[in-house]
Each structure stands twice: as C-alpha cells, then as structure tokens.
C-alpha cells in the first residue's frame, strides 16, 4: 500500500519521537496556497499582452477562468484549514479527504523540501491534521465496528512468541509495547490485527469491514492508508523507530488510547490504561 523504504533509508533511525502538530501542516499548506495563487496571477500577467491582441472577450474569459480556479483552490483549501483549526467540519468527508491528500499534502511536501523539512516530518504533521478533521467530524462508532491495525515490527525481534497476527497471543513479558496494547484493546472491546504491510492491511479491512480504523505504522504507510480508504476514516498513530524502519519499533500507548476515545465517545467501553 505504501512506498518501500530504500536501502539508504533503512539505515535512518528515528532516535526520538517527533511531535509535530497539525500547525506545521497548516502553515505549509497556507504558504503553498499563497504561492500557487501568486503563480496563477503571474502566469496571467505574462499571458495578458498576447491575449490583449486578440478579441477582448478572450482576455475576459481567460481572466475569469484564472480567477475561478484561484477562488476554488482557495475555498477548498481554506475550508480544510478552518475545519482542522476550529473543529467544525465545513466540507463533506469525501471532498475533505481528497482535497487534503491529493492537493494540500503534495504541495506541502514540495514546499517543505525546499525549506529543508523532511517528507516524513511533513507527513507526520499531515496525519495530525487528518486526525483533527476526524475528531471534528463527531464520529460515534460502536467498539465492535472499530478495527485497530498494528505493525508486526512492534514485537521484539528476538521474541520467541508466535503472535500469528493476534495480539491476544502475546505472553505479556513486557519487553515491548505489545503487552500494553493487549491490555488496552481488551478493555475497549475493539477488533485488532497485527499485519505485515499494506497489502495485508487492506485484506484485513475487507475481512472486518469496519466503520473506523486506528492504524499504527510509519508515516508513509499511514498516509497511503488514508489515501486508499475511500469510505473508512483512519485515525493515525505514528510509530517510533530507534533502530530504523521495520525493526523493534515503538509507539506511545497514550496516543492509541486517545484515538480510541475519539471514536468511542458515546460507548460504555472504558479505554483507559490502569
């Protein structure tokens, strides 16, 4: 589902957690939008002398087309940014998701690259933005309709226990985060599955057909999941990679707990670690 790590990237370590808030994505998106509008204006300014030699109606029509394109882009992106900032959804969910993933994120990644901000950091900020939009949508999901997808790399690489995709098979040795997640998820009464990549995650989603997903993975896999899930909202929790991608990764349990609370607001399940 997501892009593969290159050989060089596999050596890169996320030594400490990054906690970039949605504010970074809001900033990059706003700047990107302003630059896009400036480029549209500049393009029209460069074309205008040639257009003026034609019928005046052509110049008017082209000017209106540029203006309409700029207004539409500003309206869509602005509604997204206001929704995340204010907690009030201003666009239908399908339009909101497509605007964010297909339009705002690519622009923000390009601008972030020019500013020396890594693509993974921008993706992480986007995922916080995505979570804010879902929280603003006031979803109410029953525990049995929530699916939690966990990466196999959370399990200690030298652990002899065969989990077989089921967190309940954890022996609770406490060497990794799996035992804490097992305790949390058992209290919430939600479905969960440990998967080994995007393809298996999609198969699992088809199997359970959930109303909402909480996904734990790297930024790349999570962004791909948000893009791929046409109908199901994905609350994203990024992992922490002290030994590089796909090996002995870690997760902040409280972030998984917070994601579940967003979805289970009206549920009687007690998603709280004791």
N, C-alpha and C positions, 0 to 999 in steps of 0.2 A: 504494500500500500504506500509506504513512504520510500524515499530515495535511500540507496545503500550508502554506508559510510565508506569513504575511500581509504586506501591503505594508510595514507598520512594522517587522516582524521582519526583513525583508530588509536593512534598514539596520543591524541589530545585528551587531557584529563580535565574534568570539571572538579577541581580540588575543593572548592567550596560552593555552597548554594548561591545562586543569584536570585534576588527578589525584586526584579524589575516589575514595577506596577504597570497597570494599563496606561499610566500617564506618559510613559515613553512612547507607546504606540500612538496615543492621542496626539502627542507632539509631532512625531514623524509624519503621521497621516495629514495633519493640518498643514505642515510645511510642504509636503508633497502636493497637496491640493492647490496651494497658493502658487507653487512653481508650475503646475500644469496649466492653471488659468493664465499665468503670465506668458507661457509658451504659446497658448492659443491666441492671446492678444498679439504677441509678436509675429506669429505666422500671418494673421490677418493684416497686420500693419505692413508686412513685406509684400503681401499679395495685392493690397489695395491699389497701388499705382497701376498695375496691369488691369485690374478689374475696372478701374475708372475709365479706361479707354474703351470699354465695352458698353453695352446698354446699361443705363443706370439701374434698371430693375435687377440685373445680375448682381451688381455690387450690393444692393439692398438684400437680395435673397441670401447671398453668401454671408453677409454680416449677421443676418438673423439666424442662420444655421450655426455659426460660431457662437453667437450669444446663447442660443438654445442649448447647445452642447455644454457650454460652460455652466449655465444655470442648472441643468440636470445633474451634472457631475457634482456641483457644489451642494445641491439639495440632497442628493443621495448620501454623499459622504458626511455632510453636516448633520443629517438626521441620525446616522450611525454614531457619530461622535457625541451628540447630545444625549442619545439613548444610554450610552455607556456611562457618561458623566453624571446624568441626572437620575438614572434608574427608572426612566419611563420609556417604554418601547414606542417608537414613532413610525416604524416600518413593519410590514408583515414579515414573519420569521424567515420565509424562503428568500425574500428580497434582501433582508438584512444580512443573512448568511452569505449570499452570493456577492453582495456589494463589498463585504469585509474581506472575504477570501480571494475573490477574483480581481478586485480593483485596489482596495486600500493596502492590503498586505504586500503585493508585488512592488507597488510604488514606494512603500515604506522601507522594504528591504534594499531597494536600489539606493535610496537616499541615505539609509543607514550605512551602506557600504562606502559611500562617498565620504561619510563622516567618521569612518573607522569603527563603526559599531558592527559586531559580527551578526551574521544572518540568524544564528541560533538565539542570540540575545533578542533580536527583533521578534523572532517567532515566539519566544517566551513571553514577551510583553503583549503580543497579539493574543496569546492564549488567555492571559489575564483579562484582556479586553473582551474576548469571547465569553469567558465565564461571567463577566459583569452583565453582558447582554442577556445571557440565560437567566441570571438571577433577577434581572429587571422584568423578565417575562412572566414572573409569578407562576412558575410551573407547580403543579400539585401531582405527584406521582406516588402510586402505591409501592411499598417495598418490593413486592413480587414482580413489578414491572421495571425495576432498575437492574441494570447489568454493570458490574464492575469488572473491567478488563485490566489484568496485571501482567507485566512482562516477566518472563522466566528468569531474567538476569537479577531480579531481586533476591533470589535464593543464593545462598553462599555457594561459590563454585565447587568447593570441596565437600559439600553436604552429601552424605550417602543416601538421604531420604529421597525416594522417587515420588514426587508430588502428583504426577500424571495429570497435570492441569487443574487439579482440585486442591484448593488451599486447605481444606479440612484434613488432608493427608500430612500436613506439617506436624513434626514431632515436638514442636514447642521448645526447642533447645535455647532459643533466644539469641542465636548467633547472627541473625539478620532480621529484617523488618517483617518477614512473612508471618511470624508468630503473633506480632502485634496486630497486623492486618486481619489475621484469622479471628482474633478476639473481637475486633471492631465490627467486622462484617457479620459475625454470628449474632451480635446484638441488634444489628439493623435488619436482619432477615431478608437481605437482598441476594440476588444471584451473583455469582462471581466465577471467573475462569482465568487461569494462567495460560497465556498464549505465547507462542514463539515467533511473533512477527505479524505484519499487516494482513497477509493472506488468511492466516488462521483467525485473526480478529474478525475479519469480515464473515468467515464461515460461522463463527460463534454468534455474531449478531443475527445472522439469518436463522440460526437454530433457536435462539431465545426470543427473537422479535420483540425487543424491549421498547418501552416508551421513552427511556432516557438512559444514557451511558455515562459512567465515570471512568475515564481512562487514565492509566498511569503509564508513562513512557517518556522517551526523549522528545524534544521539541519537534523534530522532523516527522516522527510517526504520528504525533498528536495533531499537527497541522494537516497532515494527509488524511487523518480520520475525520477531522472537522469538515474537510472538503468532500470526502467520499460519502458521508452520511447525509443523504438527501432529505430524510424525514426525521431522523432521531437527533435530538440535541446531545452534544458531547461536552461534558464538563471535564476539563483537562487538568491533570496534576503532573507536572514535570518531575522526572527523577533527577538524582544527584549522582554524578559519575566520577568518583575519586580514583578509579582505576581505568578510566576510559569507557567507551561505549560497550554495552552488552556484556559487562562483567562486574559482578558484585556491586550493582547499583543500589542506591538508597532512595528513600522517599520520606518526606515529612508526614507522619501519620495524621497530624492535626489538619493538614491540607485536604487529605482524603475525607476526614471527618466533616470538615466544613462543606465540601462538595456534596456529601450525602445530606447534610442538613438543609442545603438549598433545595434539594429535590423532595425531601420528605417533611416539609414544613407542617403539614396537617396530619402526618402519620403518627401513630402511637408508638412506633419503634423508637427505642432510646439509643441513638447513635452516639454514645459517649464512652470514651475510654475511662476506666476506673483505676 
